[in-house]
Amino acid sequence: MTKVFARFMKDESGATAIEYGLIAALIAVAAITAMGLVGNGLENTFNAVANELE
């Protein structure tokens, strides 16, 4: 039983998968935030153009 527990503690393959998952989640959050900011900027630009055309 001790050998099984020691082998389980040395196994880091699950930790690597979790790290990659956290990195992917961080990239997704950054991309969503950036797209939201760009979208707001575009909306403001198009509203300004529409107001000038009226």
HTML snippet that shows the backbone in 3Dmol.js (N, CA, C, O; Angstrom):
<script src="https://3Dmol.org/build/3Dmol-min.js"></script>
<div id="view" style="width:600px;height:400px;position:relative"></div>
<script>
const pdb = `
ATOM      1  N   MET A   1       0.825  -1.191   0.000  1.00  0.00           N
ATOM      2  CA  MET A   1       0.000   0.000   0.000  1.00  0.00           C
ATOM      3  C   MET A   1       0.872   1.259   0.000  1.00  0.00           C
ATOM      4  O   MET A   1       0.531   2.255  -0.638  1.00  0.00           O
ATOM      5  N   THR A   2       1.982   1.208   0.708  1.00  0.00           N
ATOM      6  CA  THR A   2       2.881   2.355   0.782  1.00  0.00           C
ATOM      7  C   THR A   2       3.488   2.652  -0.584  1.00  0.00           C
ATOM      8  O   THR A   2       3.648   3.815  -0.952  1.00  0.00           O
ATOM      9  N   LYS A   3       3.829   1.598  -1.343  1.00  0.00           N
ATOM     10  CA  LYS A   3       4.409   1.792  -2.671  1.00  0.00           C
ATOM     11  C   LYS A   3       3.411   2.450  -3.617  1.00  0.00           C
ATOM     12  O   LYS A   3       3.781   3.301  -4.427  1.00  0.00           O
ATOM     13  N   VAL A   4       2.150   2.055  -3.512  1.00  0.00           N
ATOM     14  CA  VAL A   4       1.116   2.636  -4.361  1.00  0.00           C
ATOM     15  C   VAL A   4       0.957   4.119  -4.042  1.00  0.00           C
ATOM     16  O   VAL A   4       0.858   4.941  -4.953  1.00  0.00           O
ATOM     17  N   PHE A   5       0.932   4.458  -2.784  1.00  0.00           N
ATOM     18  CA  PHE A   5       0.797   5.859  -2.374  1.00  0.00           C
ATOM     19  C   PHE A   5       2.008   6.678  -2.806  1.00  0.00           C
ATOM     20  O   PHE A   5       1.855   7.809  -3.268  1.00  0.00           O
ATOM     21  N   ALA A   6       3.214   6.121  -2.661  1.00  0.00           N
ATOM     22  CA  ALA A   6       4.433   6.832  -3.066  1.00  0.00           C
ATOM     23  C   ALA A   6       4.435   7.064  -4.573  1.00  0.00           C
ATOM     24  O   ALA A   6       4.814   8.141  -5.032  1.00  0.00           O
ATOM     25  N   ARG A   7       4.017   6.063  -5.346  1.00  0.00           N
ATOM     26  CA  ARG A   7       3.956   6.218  -6.798  1.00  0.00           C
ATOM     27  C   ARG A   7       2.911   7.267  -7.184  1.00  0.00           C
ATOM     28  O   ARG A   7       3.131   8.041  -8.115  1.00  0.00           O
ATOM     29  N   PHE A   8       1.799   7.298  -6.491  1.00  0.00           N
ATOM     30  CA  PHE A   8       0.758   8.289  -6.747  1.00  0.00           C
ATOM     31  C   PHE A   8       1.274   9.702  -6.467  1.00  0.00           C
ATOM     32  O   PHE A   8       0.955  10.625  -7.216  1.00  0.00           O
ATOM     33  N   MET A   9       2.051   9.887  -5.424  1.00  0.00           N
ATOM     34  CA  MET A   9       2.575  11.203  -5.076  1.00  0.00           C
ATOM     35  C   MET A   9       3.625  11.686  -6.082  1.00  0.00           C
ATOM     36  O   MET A   9       3.771  12.891  -6.283  1.00  0.00           O
ATOM     37  N   LYS A  10       4.358  10.759  -6.718  1.00  0.00           N
ATOM     38  CA  LYS A  10       5.383  11.127  -7.693  1.00  0.00           C
ATOM     39  C   LYS A  10       4.797  11.423  -9.066  1.00  0.00           C
ATOM     40  O   LYS A  10       5.440  12.098  -9.871  1.00  0.00           O
ATOM     41  N   ASP A  11       3.590  10.935  -9.356  1.00  0.00           N
ATOM     42  CA  ASP A  11       2.968  11.106 -10.675  1.00  0.00           C
ATOM     43  C   ASP A  11       2.524  12.558 -10.840  1.00  0.00           C
ATOM     44  O   ASP A  11       1.688  13.048 -10.082  1.00  0.00           O
ATOM     45  N   GLU A  12       3.094  13.246 -11.844  1.00  0.00           N
ATOM     46  CA  GLU A  12       2.772  14.649 -12.083  1.00  0.00           C
ATOM     47  C   GLU A  12       2.033  14.867 -13.399  1.00  0.00           C
ATOM     48  O   GLU A  12       1.855  16.013 -13.810  1.00  0.00           O
ATOM     49  N   SER A  13       1.608  13.823 -14.059  1.00  0.00           N
ATOM     50  CA  SER A  13       0.944  13.994 -15.359  1.00  0.00           C
ATOM     51  C   SER A  13      -0.390  14.712 -15.212  1.00  0.00           C
ATOM     52  O   SER A  13      -0.757  15.495 -16.089  1.00  0.00           O
ATOM     53  N   GLY A  14      -1.111  14.476 -14.154  1.00  0.00           N
ATOM     54  CA  GLY A  14      -2.379  15.170 -13.936  1.00  0.00           C
ATOM     55  C   GLY A  14      -2.176  16.652 -13.663  1.00  0.00           C
ATOM     56  O   GLY A  14      -2.974  17.485 -14.092  1.00  0.00           O
ATOM     57  N   ALA A  15      -1.109  16.978 -12.950  1.00  0.00           N
ATOM     58  CA  ALA A  15      -0.808  18.377 -12.660  1.00  0.00           C
ATOM     59  C   ALA A  15      -0.504  19.139 -13.940  1.00  0.00           C
ATOM     60  O   ALA A  15      -0.896  20.298 -14.081  1.00  0.00           O
ATOM     61  N   THR A  16       0.184  18.505 -14.866  1.00  0.00           N
ATOM     62  CA  THR A  16       0.502  19.159 -16.138  1.00  0.00           C
ATOM     63  C   THR A  16      -0.773  19.446 -16.917  1.00  0.00           C
ATOM     64  O   THR A  16      -0.912  20.523 -17.496  1.00  0.00           O
ATOM     65  N   ALA A  17      -1.689  18.516 -16.940  1.00  0.00           N
ATOM     66  CA  ALA A  17      -2.953  18.727 -17.650  1.00  0.00           C
ATOM     67  C   ALA A  17      -3.745  19.865 -17.017  1.00  0.00           C
ATOM     68  O   ALA A  17      -4.363  20.661 -17.724  1.00  0.00           O
ATOM     69  N   ILE A  18      -3.730  19.946 -15.709  1.00  0.00           N
ATOM     70  CA  ILE A  18      -4.436  21.030 -15.017  1.00  0.00           C
ATOM     71  C   ILE A  18      -3.794  22.369 -15.340  1.00  0.00           C
ATOM     72  O   ILE A  18      -4.494  23.362 -15.545  1.00  0.00           O
ATOM     73  N   GLU A  19      -2.472  22.403 -15.388  1.00  0.00           N
ATOM     74  CA  GLU A  19      -1.778  23.650 -15.727  1.00  0.00           C
ATOM     75  C   GLU A  19      -2.139  24.111 -17.130  1.00  0.00           C
ATOM     76  O   GLU A  19      -2.397  25.295 -17.347  1.00  0.00           O
ATOM     77  N   TYR A  20      -2.159  23.187 -18.085  1.00  0.00           N
ATOM     78  CA  TYR A  20      -2.539  23.553 -19.446  1.00  0.00           C
ATOM     79  C   TYR A  20      -3.985  24.043 -19.493  1.00  0.00           C
ATOM     80  O   TYR A  20      -4.296  24.974 -20.236  1.00  0.00           O
ATOM     81  N   GLY A  21      -4.848  23.442 -18.730  1.00  0.00           N
ATOM     82  CA  GLY A  21      -6.239  23.882 -18.671  1.00  0.00           C
ATOM     83  C   GLY A  21      -6.364  25.289 -18.103  1.00  0.00           C
ATOM     84  O   GLY A  21      -7.154  26.094 -18.597  1.00  0.00           O
ATOM     85  N   LEU A  22      -5.591  25.584 -17.074  1.00  0.00           N
ATOM     86  CA  LEU A  22      -5.614  26.928 -16.486  1.00  0.00           C
ATOM     87  C   LEU A  22      -5.069  27.969 -17.453  1.00  0.00           C
ATOM     88  O   LEU A  22      -5.593  29.080 -17.528  1.00  0.00           O
ATOM     89  N   ILE A  23      -4.020  27.621 -18.195  1.00  0.00           N
ATOM     90  CA  ILE A  23      -3.470  28.549 -19.187  1.00  0.00           C
ATOM     91  C   ILE A  23      -4.490  28.811 -20.283  1.00  0.00           C
ATOM     92  O   ILE A  23      -4.673  29.956 -20.696  1.00  0.00           O
ATOM     93  N   ALA A  24      -5.159  27.761 -20.760  1.00  0.00           N
ATOM     94  CA  ALA A  24      -6.177  27.929 -21.798  1.00  0.00           C
ATOM     95  C   ALA A  24      -7.326  28.802 -21.296  1.00  0.00           C
ATOM     96  O   ALA A  24      -7.834  29.641 -22.040  1.00  0.00           O
ATOM     97  N   ALA A  25      -7.735  28.615 -20.057  1.00  0.00           N
ATOM     98  CA  ALA A  25      -8.813  29.430 -19.487  1.00  0.00           C
ATOM     99  C   ALA A  25      -8.390  30.893 -19.374  1.00  0.00           C
ATOM    100  O   ALA A  25      -9.190  31.788 -19.646  1.00  0.00           O
ATOM    101  N   LEU A  26      -7.148  31.143 -18.978  1.00  0.00           N
ATOM    102  CA  LEU A  26      -6.652  32.513 -18.870  1.00  0.00           C
ATOM    103  C   LEU A  26      -6.612  33.191 -20.233  1.00  0.00           C
ATOM    104  O   LEU A  26      -6.977  34.360 -20.361  1.00  0.00           O
ATOM    105  N   ILE A  27      -6.168  32.458 -21.252  1.00  0.00           N
ATOM    106  CA  ILE A  27      -6.141  33.007 -22.609  1.00  0.00           C
ATOM    107  C   ILE A  27      -7.556  33.311 -23.085  1.00  0.00           C
ATOM    108  O   ILE A  27      -7.785  34.339 -23.723  1.00  0.00           O
ATOM    109  N   ALA A  28      -8.502  32.435 -22.786  1.00  0.00           N
ATOM    110  CA  ALA A  28      -9.888  32.656 -23.194  1.00  0.00           C
ATOM    111  C   ALA A  28     -10.466  33.903 -22.525  1.00  0.00           C
ATOM    112  O   ALA A  28     -11.153  34.690 -23.176  1.00  0.00           O
ATOM    113  N   VAL A  29     -10.198  34.086 -21.253  1.00  0.00           N
ATOM    114  CA  VAL A  29     -10.698  35.270 -20.545  1.00  0.00           C
ATOM    115  C   VAL A  29     -10.089  36.540 -21.127  1.00  0.00           C
ATOM    116  O   VAL A  29     -10.786  37.539 -21.307  1.00  0.00           O
ATOM    117  N   ALA A  30      -8.793  36.505 -21.423  1.00  0.00           N
ATOM    118  CA  ALA A  30      -8.135  37.672 -22.009  1.00  0.00           C
ATOM    119  C   ALA A  30      -8.706  37.982 -23.390  1.00  0.00           C
ATOM    120  O   ALA A  30      -8.913  39.148 -23.729  1.00  0.00           O
ATOM    121  N   ALA A  31      -8.963  36.945 -24.190  1.00  0.00           N
ATOM    122  CA  ALA A  31      -9.514  37.161 -25.534  1.00  0.00           C
ATOM    123  C   ALA A  31     -10.924  37.741 -25.461  1.00  0.00           C
ATOM    124  O   ALA A  31     -11.258  38.648 -26.224  1.00  0.00           O
ATOM    125  N   ILE A  32     -11.742  37.237 -24.565  1.00  0.00           N
ATOM    126  CA  ILE A  32     -13.109  37.742 -24.423  1.00  0.00           C
ATOM    127  C   ILE A  32     -13.090  39.202 -23.974  1.00  0.00           C
ATOM    128  O   ILE A  32     -13.867  40.016 -24.470  1.00  0.00           O
ATOM    129  N   THR A  33     -12.212  39.528 -23.046  1.00  0.00           N
ATOM    130  CA  THR A  33     -12.097  40.906 -22.579  1.00  0.00           C
ATOM    131  C   THR A  33     -11.650  41.832 -23.702  1.00  0.00           C
ATOM    132  O   THR A  33     -12.207  42.914 -23.883  1.00  0.00           O
ATOM    133  N   ALA A  34     -10.647  41.404 -24.451  1.00  0.00           N
ATOM    134  CA  ALA A  34     -10.145  42.226 -25.556  1.00  0.00           C
ATOM    135  C   ALA A  34     -11.215  42.426 -26.621  1.00  0.00           C
ATOM    136  O   ALA A  34     -11.370  43.529 -27.144  1.00  0.00           O
ATOM    137  N   MET A  35     -11.950  41.372 -26.943  1.00  0.00           N
ATOM    138  CA  MET A  35     -13.009  41.486 -27.950  1.00  0.00           C
ATOM    139  C   MET A  35     -14.118  42.415 -27.475  1.00  0.00           C
ATOM    140  O   MET A  35     -14.691  43.154 -28.276  1.00  0.00           O
ATOM    141  N   GLY A  36     -14.419  42.385 -26.211  1.00  0.00           N
ATOM    142  CA  GLY A  36     -15.429  43.291 -25.659  1.00  0.00           C
ATOM    143  C   GLY A  36     -14.995  44.737 -25.763  1.00  0.00           C
ATOM    144  O   GLY A  36     -15.795  45.605 -26.112  1.00  0.00           O
ATOM    145  N   LEU A  37     -13.732  45.004 -25.464  1.00  0.00           N
ATOM    146  CA  LEU A  37     -13.225  46.376 -25.557  1.00  0.00           C
ATOM    147  C   LEU A  37     -13.198  46.865 -27.004  1.00  0.00           C
ATOM    148  O   LEU A  37     -13.551  48.011 -27.281  1.00  0.00           O
ATOM    149  N   VAL A  38     -12.784  46.004 -27.917  1.00  0.00           N
ATOM    150  CA  VAL A  38     -12.768  46.373 -29.336  1.00  0.00           C
ATOM    151  C   VAL A  38     -14.193  46.604 -29.827  1.00  0.00           C
ATOM    152  O   VAL A  38     -14.445  47.536 -30.590  1.00  0.00           O
ATOM    153  N   GLY A  39     -15.119  45.763 -29.394  1.00  0.00           N
ATOM    154  CA  GLY A  39     -16.523  45.922 -29.778  1.00  0.00           C
ATOM    155  C   GLY A  39     -17.093  47.245 -29.311  1.00  0.00           C
ATOM    156  O   GLY A  39     -17.811  47.911 -30.057  1.00  0.00           O
ATOM    157  N   ASN A  40     -16.779  47.634 -28.079  1.00  0.00           N
ATOM    158  CA  ASN A  40     -17.254  48.919 -27.559  1.00  0.00           C
ATOM    159  C   ASN A  40     -16.655  50.081 -28.339  1.00  0.00           C
ATOM    160  O   ASN A  40     -17.346  51.056 -28.636  1.00  0.00           O
ATOM    161  N   GLY A  41     -15.383  49.979 -28.667  1.00  0.00           N
ATOM    162  CA  GLY A  41     -14.740  51.024 -29.447  1.00  0.00           C
ATOM    163  C   GLY A  41     -15.355  51.155 -30.831  1.00  0.00           C
ATOM    164  O   GLY A  41     -15.574  52.266 -31.313  1.00  0.00           O
ATOM    165  N   LEU A  42     -15.634  50.030 -31.471  1.00  0.00           N
ATOM    166  CA  LEU A  42     -16.272  50.059 -32.793  1.00  0.00           C
ATOM    167  C   LEU A  42     -17.674  50.642 -32.716  1.00  0.00           C
ATOM    168  O   LEU A  42     -18.084  51.411 -33.586  1.00  0.00           O
ATOM    169  N   GLU A  43     -18.405  50.276 -31.677  1.00  0.00           N
ATOM    170  CA  GLU A  43     -19.764  50.803 -31.519  1.00  0.00           C
ATOM    171  C   GLU A  43     -19.726  52.324 -31.391  1.00  0.00           C
ATOM    172  O   GLU A  43     -20.530  53.027 -32.002  1.00  0.00           O
ATOM    173  N   ASN A  44     -18.793  52.818 -30.598  1.00  0.00           N
ATOM    174  CA  ASN A  44     -18.675  54.273 -30.435  1.00  0.00           C
ATOM    175  C   ASN A  44     -18.310  54.942 -31.759  1.00  0.00           C
ATOM    176  O   ASN A  44     -18.840  56.004 -32.084  1.00  0.00           O
ATOM    177  N   THR A  45     -17.419  54.333 -32.513  1.00  0.00           N
ATOM    178  CA  THR A  45     -17.017  54.900 -33.802  1.00  0.00           C
ATOM    179  C   THR A  45     -18.188  54.937 -34.768  1.00  0.00           C
ATOM    180  O   THR A  45     -18.419  55.958 -35.416  1.00  0.00           O
ATOM    181  N   PHE A  46     -18.923  53.856 -34.875  1.00  0.00           N
ATOM    182  CA  PHE A  46     -20.058  53.809 -35.787  1.00  0.00           C
ATOM    183  C   PHE A  46     -21.174  54.762 -35.364  1.00  0.00           C
ATOM    184  O   PHE A  46     -21.838  55.357 -36.211  1.00  0.00           O
ATOM    185  N   ASN A  47     -21.379  54.906 -34.061  1.00  0.00           N
ATOM    186  CA  ASN A  47     -22.367  55.885 -33.586  1.00  0.00           C
ATOM    187  C   ASN A  47     -21.954  57.314 -33.931  1.00  0.00           C
ATOM    188  O   ASN A  47     -22.795  58.133 -34.300  1.00  0.00           O
ATOM    189  N   ALA A  48     -20.676  57.608 -33.814  1.00  0.00           N
ATOM    190  CA  ALA A  48     -20.193  58.952 -34.169  1.00  0.00           C
ATOM    191  C   ALA A  48     -20.389  59.206 -35.658  1.00  0.00           C
ATOM    192  O   ALA A  48     -20.811  60.295 -36.045  1.00  0.00           O
ATOM    193  N   VAL A  49     -20.092  58.224 -36.496  1.00  0.00           N
ATOM    194  CA  VAL A  49     -20.269  58.367 -37.941  1.00  0.00           C
ATOM    195  C   VAL A  49     -21.754  58.540 -38.282  1.00  0.00           C
ATOM    196  O   VAL A  49     -22.115  59.364 -39.123  1.00  0.00           O
ATOM    197  N   ALA A  50     -22.605  57.754 -37.621  1.00  0.00           N
ATOM    198  CA  ALA A  50     -24.046  57.855 -37.878  1.00  0.00           C
ATOM    199  C   ALA A  50     -24.573  59.227 -37.486  1.00  0.00           C
ATOM    200  O   ALA A  50     -25.411  59.803 -38.181  1.00  0.00           O
ATOM    201  N   ASN A  51     -24.080  59.741 -36.376  1.00  0.00           N
ATOM    202  CA  ASN A  51     -24.508  61.085 -35.936  1.00  0.00           C
ATOM    203  C   ASN A  51     -24.054  62.159 -36.912  1.00  0.00           C
ATOM    204  O   ASN A  51     -24.783  63.121 -37.156  1.00  0.00           O
ATOM    205  N   GLU A  52     -22.875  62.011 -37.464  1.00  0.00           N
ATOM    206  CA  GLU A  52     -22.387  62.997 -38.440  1.00  0.00           C
ATOM    207  C   GLU A  52     -23.166  62.932 -39.746  1.00  0.00           C
ATOM    208  O   GLU A  52     -23.336  63.950 -40.417  1.00  0.00           O
ATOM    209  N   LEU A  53     -23.637  61.752 -40.111  1.00  0.00           N
ATOM    210  CA  LEU A  53     -24.383  61.603 -41.350  1.00  0.00           C
ATOM    211  C   LEU A  53     -25.810  62.154 -41.216  1.00  0.00           C
ATOM    212  O   LEU A  53     -26.427  62.516 -42.218  1.00  0.00           O
ATOM    213  N   GLU A  54     -26.325  62.217 -40.013  1.00  0.00           N
ATOM    214  CA  GLU A  54     -27.663  62.756 -39.811  1.00  0.00           C
ATOM    215  C   GLU A  54     -27.614  64.219 -39.868  1.00  0.00           C
ATOM    216  O   GLU A  54     -28.644  64.877 -39.721  1.00  0.00           O
TER     217      GLU A  54
END
`;
const viewer = $3Dmol.createViewer("view");
viewer.addModel(pdb, "pdb");
viewer.setStyle({}, {cartoon: {color: "spectrum"}});
viewer.zoomTo();
viewer.render();
</script>
